Amino acid sequence: MVITREELHVITREALIRHSPSKIMAFAFRVAVSALIVVWLGNCDAVEGCPSGWTRFKDSCYHFGHDTEPWMVAQMVCRDLGGHLVEIETAAEENFLSTETVRRGVPYWIGASDLLIENDWQWMTSHSSLSYTAWSPEQPTNYGGNENCAEIRPSDGKWNDDQCDRSINYICERSNEVEVIE
């Protein structure tokens, strides 16, 4: 509820004379409701939407999965957690994720794949082409003819194509929302 600037003026004796009792009561009601809202908000915590087990970076939350799963299963796990395998769109996001990958020392699945059309790498959740990439030198190679899913390597934090049925860790992404907790 918003109280206008005009309504906030100090009610003087002249103002009381000019306004009808119903207008004065309506104003008093608005002030009381506004005060209650302020008190209620003061007793609540606003949590910037990353749930427990997720890490915030800019406008997204990231979950670094501790279990190892094939790429397709990792995609389903992320969906069950309210997200999707990460789609890396900027150098800043890539730097954050590669730093975390190197620090943690394990490879992670990301949401890029060329499963639909060979050598046409896409983010599989948004079905968009990769506008930003951070492939390791000479990658992707499709070594053995069956490397169709992308991972971040722990050695250099760069991307590599690998066999989708390999079980490794995964990074889920979801938007950063605000929830009010009473």
Secondary structure, 3 states (H helix, E strand, C coil): CCCCCHHHCCCCHHHHHHCCHHHHHHHHHHHHHHHHHHHHHHCCEEEECCCCCCEEECCEEEEECCCCECHHHHHHHHHHCCCEECCCCCHHHHHHHHHHHHHHCCCEEEEEECCCCCCCCEECCCCEECCCCCECCCCCCCHHHCCCEEEECCCCCCEEEECCCCCEEEEEEEECCEEEEC
